[in-house]
Each structure stands twice: as structure tokens, then as C-alpha cells.
């Protein structure tokens, strides 16, 4: 009898647990700003619309431009950032203006000689939409294009609408805060290398902190993400640029981007860009690879057609900013009496300061370098609070 009672009690506990699990509220599905059409279509009705978009501006299997055209929205022009409207241009490659072959709409480049829309282009618009997937790293230039579009919108009385998307590096606030003496297209704002904000939050901060002129005149609207938390993992459905093809590359990008100011390769011209480090003369590892010309991704990659030895980082657990790679390779170059930062000026622009390069050259440890960031990082965390949209 006792055994029977215990069995019945166990069944009851299991079934109660199952019922509780079934009735537990499901986590709301994540929706990007673009997917919430009801939130912004009324803002576009009867308006002349410009869009700053690229290959990441997707609603499921449809591009935002196609969705808006199907809704009879009057799109006047498409603006293209670095890597182009279709995302098929190498880093630094000039993006040419022209006509989009699919829609017949004017395609206006914001990467090349003209990074800011002209007065003539803006006078044809009532509202401009920004909908591009960023990766949360200051030197990734989509936020610089957003800055210039915000500036042009403020100057010409055009409303700005940002359709927000997740930050795949949103869990981290790290790295040196940019010193405005080193402001450039790879660093426009006094924010850390990893700022932990979405583009919608950052747009609000750019306006609120008056980092553009006539900021008070800009009519800025943000359609926030739904069902999103800052620290949750997010795997990008579309690669944001040709050389960030997967989650691992995006996670390593904050740490490996600095190598663009050195003679080394980080895998441009291979199937695993920003997931390896290598050199042809000496190495810290034995992984072998060869960069080759890859049209649309790396036409003339560093150390092209050379057999390189180095590190394979495709399986490492990458989190935030890791200075270990820079320090290790710098020490090796120093031991060989070779110049490591062969583009010191570019390194300083990437870092947003010359201090990181100088500290590495002086032999400071990672902990010593990081200690110098903490006061500015704490100030930034407080400064950004009014603009945050997500827990």
C-alpha cells in the first residue's frame, strides 16, 4: 500500500510539473523595428521617403525596400553605406551611385567622396529611414553613416526614423573612449570601442548629447525592438559585411580589427576572415593558410598569395575585447626587431586614442592598460543611461 501511495504521489508531482510548464508564459518572440510595420507605416503615408539600407535590411525573406513599395510608400531614393546596397563591396572600396536594377530607384552612395547626403538629395525628402544591422564596435562604419544622415536631416528639416536591430556585442562596454582629437570615419563619437548600445539607442544619444549641429531641430523617431534584452545572444540572419560572415567573426572583430594597422593578415581573402591571425616571416602558431584575391570581399588582401603561419581562432570562446592577441604578436615582432604598427596613424584612429599603441609599445600588461580605461567607462555608462531602451 505504501509503495502504491508513493507511486501515485510521484505521478501527481510529474503531472503538476508538466501542467506548470505548459501554462508558463512563453518568452515573447524578438521582433526588429522593421518587422513592426504598424508602428511606422502611418509615419510614412503621403511622405517622400529616403532609405539608408543594405543587404541586412530584411523582414524575414523580404527586403525593407520591397515591403515598403508593396505598401505603396513613395520611396524617392536609396542611400548605400560602406559595402554597398547589396553588401558586395570590399572594405574601403568606393561605392558608386547609380540606379538599382531591381526597383529602378536612384541609388546614392554615402561611401567614397561623399559620405554625407547633399542638400539637393535631402530637399527631395520628407523622412529618411535608417535600417542597418550593426555589430556594436565603434570602428564599424555603419554608425558613422547614420551620424552623417542625422546631420543632413537636421540641417534640411527632414525627419529621421531608425528601425532598431539587436547589437550582437551588446553585453559589453569596454575599450578606450574616443578622444575627439582622433575623430575620423572609423570613430565619430566619444564612446568606448564596445559601447553596448543598439543603433536606436545610439541615435538618441547622438541627438541628446548634441554630437551633431542643430541637434535640437532633428525630428528623430525610433521603433524599438520587441522582446529584446541587451545581454541575450543574437545570431545575425544576414552577414553584415563580406568579411564578417558568421557569429565567430563578429565576436572576434573587436579584438582583431586592430590588426588592420599591422603587417599581419586576419584572414581577408580566405573562407574565415577575422577568425585567424597569420604572418609569412615568423609566427606564434602553426596554423597554415593563404589569402587569395576574392572579388566582392578582398580584391587585394594583405599578404595575398603567401603561405602564412599563425593562429586558428575559429573554435575559441570569444567574448568582448581581448588584448592578448595584440600583446602576443607585438612581443614577437619586437623580439625580431620588426615594426608591428606599420600604420600608427590608422591604429590611433581605430583605438580612438594614441594611448593604446603607446602603452603596448611601452610594454604595459593588459591589466595595466585596462586600468586606465575604467574612469572614462564609468562616466560613459552614466552618460548613456537616459538613452537606453532595453534592460
C-alpha positions in Angstrom: 0.0 0.0 0.0 2.8 2.4 0.9 4.5 1.7 -2.4 1.3 2.4 -4.2 0.8 5.7 -2.4 4.4 6.8 -3.3 3.8 5.9 -6.9 0.6 8.0 -7.0 2.4 10.9 -5.4 5.2 10.7 -8.0 2.7 10.7 -10.9 0.9 13.7 -9.4 4.1 15.7 -9.0 5.2 14.9 -12.5 1.8 15.9 -14.0 1.7 19.1 -11.9 5.1 20.0 -13.1 4.1 19.3 -16.7 1.0 21.5 -16.3 3.0 24.3 -14.8 5.4 24.1 -17.7 2.6 24.1 -20.2 0.9 27.1 -18.6 4.1 29.1 -18.1 4.1 32.3 -20.2 6.2 31.9 -23.3 9.0 34.3 -24.0 7.8 36.9 -26.5 9.5 36.5 -29.9 12.1 39.0 -30.8 10.9 41.5 -33.4 13.1 44.0 -35.1 11.9 47.6 -35.6 11.4 46.9 -39.3 9.1 43.9 -38.6 6.7 46.1 -36.6 5.0 47.7 -39.6 2.0 49.1 -37.7 4.4 51.2 -35.6 5.8 53.2 -38.5 3.7 52.9 -41.7 1.4 55.7 -40.6 4.5 58.0 -40.3 5.3 57.4 -44.0 1.9 57.8 -45.6 1.9 60.6 -48.1 5.6 61.3 -47.5 8.6 61.4 -49.8 10.9 58.7 -48.3 14.6 58.0 -48.4 16.1 54.8 -47.1 19.6 54.2 -45.8 19.7 50.4 -46.0 21.8 47.5 -47.2 21.6 43.7 -47.5 20.8 43.3 -43.8 17.5 45.4 -44.0 15.3 42.3 -44.1 11.9 41.4 -42.8 12.1 37.6 -42.9 12.8 36.8 -46.6 11.8 40.3 -47.9 13.9 43.4 -48.2 12.5 46.5 -46.5 12.5 48.4 -49.8 10.3 45.7 -51.4 7.9 45.7 -48.4 7.5 49.5 -48.4 6.9 49.6 -52.2 4.3 46.9 -51.8 2.6 49.1 -49.2 2.5 52.0 -51.7 5.1 54.0 -49.8 6.7 56.7 -52.0 10.4 55.8 -51.9 12.4 58.5 -53.6 15.9 57.3 -53.1 18.1 54.6 -51.7 21.3 55.6 -49.8 24.1 53.0 -49.7 26.8 52.8 -46.9 30.2 51.1 -47.0 30.0 47.7 -48.7 27.1 48.9 -50.9 23.3 48.4 -51.1 23.8 44.7 -51.8 26.7 44.3 -49.4 29.1 43.1 -52.1 31.9 45.7 -51.9 35.2 45.1 -50.1 36.1 47.2 -47.1 37.2 50.6 -48.3 36.1 50.1 -51.8 34.3 53.0 -53.4 30.6 52.6 -53.7 29.2 54.2 -56.8 25.9 56.0 -57.2 23.5 54.8 -60.0 20.2 53.1 -60.4 19.0 50.0 -58.5 18.5 47.4 -61.2 15.6 45.7 -59.4 13.4 48.7 -58.4 14.7 51.4 -60.8 15.2 53.8 -57.8 18.1 56.2 -57.6 20.9 54.6 -55.7 23.0 57.2 -53.9 26.4 56.3 -52.4 27.4 57.5 -48.9 30.8 55.8 -49.1 33.5 57.3 -51.2 34.0 61.0 -51.9 30.6 61.9 -50.5 29.8 60.5 -47.0 27.0 63.0 -46.3 23.9 63.4 -48.4 23.9 66.7 -50.4 21.4 69.5 -50.0 19.8 68.6 -53.3 19.3 65.0 -52.3 17.8 65.9 -48.9 15.4 68.6 -50.4 13.6 65.8 -52.2 12.7 64.0 -48.9 10.3 64.4 -46.0 11.6 61.5 -44.0 14.6 59.2 -44.1 14.7 55.7 -42.7 17.9 54.0 -41.2 17.6 50.2 -41.0 21.0 48.5 -41.0 22.4 45.7 -38.8 25.3 47.0 -36.8 27.8 44.9 -34.8 28.4 47.3 -31.8 32.0 48.2 -32.5 32.9 51.8 -32.8 35.1 51.5 -35.9 32.4 49.6 -37.8 31.3 52.5 -40.1 27.5 52.0 -40.4 27.1 54.2 -37.3 29.2 56.9 -39.0 26.9 56.8 -42.0 24.0 57.1 -39.6 25.7 60.1 -38.0 26.1 61.9 -41.3 22.5 61.2 -42.3 21.3 62.6 -38.9 23.3 65.7 -39.5 21.9 66.2 -43.0 18.4 65.6 -41.8 18.8 68.1 -39.0 20.1 70.7 -41.5 17.4 70.3 -44.0 14.3 69.7 -41.9 13.9 66.1 -42.8 12.5 63.6 -40.2 14.7 60.6 -39.3 13.3 57.2 -38.4 15.6 54.5 -37.0 14.2 50.9 -37.2 16.2 49.3 -34.4 18.1 46.0 -34.5 20.0 44.0 -31.9 23.6 44.5 -31.0 25.4 41.1 -31.2 28.1 42.6 -28.9 25.6 44.3 -26.7 26.7 42.7 -23.5 30.0 44.6 -23.4 31.1 48.1 -22.6 34.8 48.1 -23.0 37.9 49.6 -24.6 39.2 53.2 -24.7 36.7 56.0 -25.1 37.4 58.0 -28.2 39.4 61.2 -27.8 37.9 63.7 -30.3 41.5 64.6 -31.4 41.4 61.2 -33.2 37.9 61.6 -34.7 37.5 60.0 -38.1 35.1 58.0 -40.2 36.2 54.9 -38.1 35.4 56.8 -34.9 32.9 59.7 -34.8 31.8 59.8 -31.2 33.3 59.9 -27.7 32.1 56.4 -26.9 34.1 53.2 -26.0 35.2 50.7 -28.6 32.4 48.4 -27.4 29.5 50.7 -26.4 26.9 48.1 -25.7 24.1 50.1 -27.4 21.8 49.4 -30.3 21.7 51.8 -33.3 18.4 53.2 -32.0 19.8 53.9 -28.6 23.0 55.4 -30.1 20.9 57.7 -32.4 19.1 59.0 -29.4 22.4 59.7 -27.7 23.9 61.4 -30.7 20.9 63.8 -30.7 20.7 64.1 -26.9 24.4 64.8 -26.4 24.4 67.3 -29.4 27.1 65.4 -31.3 25.6 66.8 -34.4 24.9 70.5 -35.1 21.3 71.7 -35.0 20.6 68.5 -32.9 17.5 70.2 -31.4 16.0 70.6 -34.8 16.2 66.9 -35.7 12.8 65.1 -35.5 14.1 61.7 -34.5 11.9 58.6 -34.1 13.0 55.1 -33.1 10.9 52.0 -33.4 12.4 49.8 -30.7 12.9 46.1 -30.7 10.2 44.0 -29.1 11.1 41.1 -26.8 14.8 42.0 -26.6 17.3 42.1 -23.8 20.7 43.6 -24.1 22.6 40.5 -22.9 20.8 37.9 -24.9 22.7 36.1 -27.6 21.7 37.1 -31.2 22.8 35.3 -34.3 22.7 37.5 -37.3 20.5 36.1 -40.1 22.4 38.0 -42.8 26.1 38.7 -42.7 26.6 42.4 -42.1 29.5 42.8 -44.5 31.6 40.5 -46.7 34.3 39.9 -44.1 32.1 39.2 -41.1 30.5 36.0 -42.3 29.4 34.4 -39.0 29.0 34.9 -35.3 32.6 33.9 -34.5 34.0 36.6 -36.8 31.6 39.2 -35.3 32.7 38.2 -31.7 36.4 38.4 -32.6 36.1 41.6 -34.6 36.6 44.0 -31.6 39.9 42.3 -30.8 41.2 41.6 -34.3 40.2 44.8 -36.0 43.4 46.5 -34.7 45.5 44.1 -36.8 44.4 46.1 -39.8 47.1 48.6 -38.7 49.8 46.0 -38.8 51.5 43.9 -41.5 49.6 40.7 -40.4 46.6 39.0 -42.0 43.4 38.4 -40.1 42.1 36.1 -42.9 40.8 38.6 -45.5 40.9 36.6 -48.8 40.1 33.3 -47.0 36.9 31.4 -46.1 37.4 32.5 -42.4 38.1 36.3 -42.3 38.5 37.8 -38.8 38.9 34.2 -37.4 42.7 33.7 -37.9 45.9 35.7 -37.5 49.0 34.9 -39.5 52.3 36.2 -41.0 54.7 34.9 -43.6 58.1 35.5 -41.8 57.5 34.3 -38.3 54.6 33.2 -36.1 53.2 32.3 -32.7 51.3 29.3 -34.1 51.4 26.6 -36.7 48.1 27.0 -38.5 48.7 27.5 -42.2 46.6 29.5 -44.6 46.9 31.6 -47.8 44.9 34.7 -48.6 43.9 35.0 -52.2 42.1 37.6 -54.3 38.4 37.4 -53.6 36.3 39.8 -55.6 33.5 41.4 -53.5 35.2 40.6 -50.3 39.0 41.1 -50.6 40.3 42.0 -54.0 43.9 42.6 -52.8 44.1 41.2 -49.2 47.1 41.7 -47.1 49.9 39.1 -47.8 48.0 37.8 -50.8 49.2 34.5 -52.3 51.7 33.9 -49.5 51.7 30.9 -47.2 51.1 32.2 -43.7 51.5 30.6 -40.3 49.6 31.7 -37.3 46.6 31.1 -35.0 43.3 29.5 -35.8 40.6 31.1 -33.6 37.6 29.6 -35.2 36.8 27.5 -32.1 37.9 29.8 -29.3 35.4 31.3 -26.9 35.4 35.0 -28.0 33.9 37.5 -25.6 34.2 41.3 -25.8 37.6 42.8 -26.2 40.7 40.7 -25.8 44.1 42.4 -26.0 46.1 39.2 -25.6 46.4 38.7 -29.4 47.8 42.2 -29.9 50.2 41.9 -27.0 51.5 38.5 -28.0 52.2 39.4 -31.6 53.7 42.7 -30.7 56.1 40.9 -28.4 57.1 38.6 -31.2 57.7 41.5 -33.6 59.7 43.3 -31.0 61.9 40.2 -30.5 62.5 40.1 -34.2 63.3 43.8 -34.3 60.4 44.4 -36.7 57.9 47.2 -36.8 54.5 46.0 -35.6 52.3 49.1 -36.0 53.3 49.9 -39.6 50.3 52.2 -39.8 50.5 54.0 -36.5 48.1 56.8 -37.5 45.4 54.3 -38.5 45.9 52.3 -35.3 45.3 55.5 -33.3 42.1 56.2 -35.3 40.8 52.6 -34.7 41.6 52.9 -31.0 40.3 56.5 -30.8 43.5 57.5 -29.0 47.3 57.1 -29.3 47.5 55.8 -25.7 46.7 52.2 -26.5 49.5 52.0 -29.1 52.0 53.8 -26.9 51.1 51.6 -23.9 51.6 48.4 -25.9 55.0 49.7 -27.2 56.0 50.6 -23.6 55.4 47.0 -22.5 52.4 47.5 -20.2 50.3 44.5 -19.3 46.7 44.0 -20.3 45.6 44.7 -16.7 47.6 47.9 -16.6 46.2 49.1 -19.9 42.6 48.3 -18.8 43.0 50.2 -15.6 43.4 53.4 -17.5 40.0 53.0 -19.2 37.9 52.5 -16.1 37.1 56.0 -15.1 36.0 57.0 -18.6 34.0 53.8 -19.0 32.1 54.5 -15.8 31.4 58.1 -16.9 30.1 56.7 -20.2 27.8 54.2 -18.5 26.2 57.0 -16.6 26.1 59.3 -19.6 24.3 56.7 -21.8 21.6 55.8 -19.2 18.9 58.3 -20.4 19.1 56.9 -23.9 18.8 53.1 -23.2 15.7 51.3 -24.4 16.3 47.8 -23.1 17.1 46.1 -19.8 
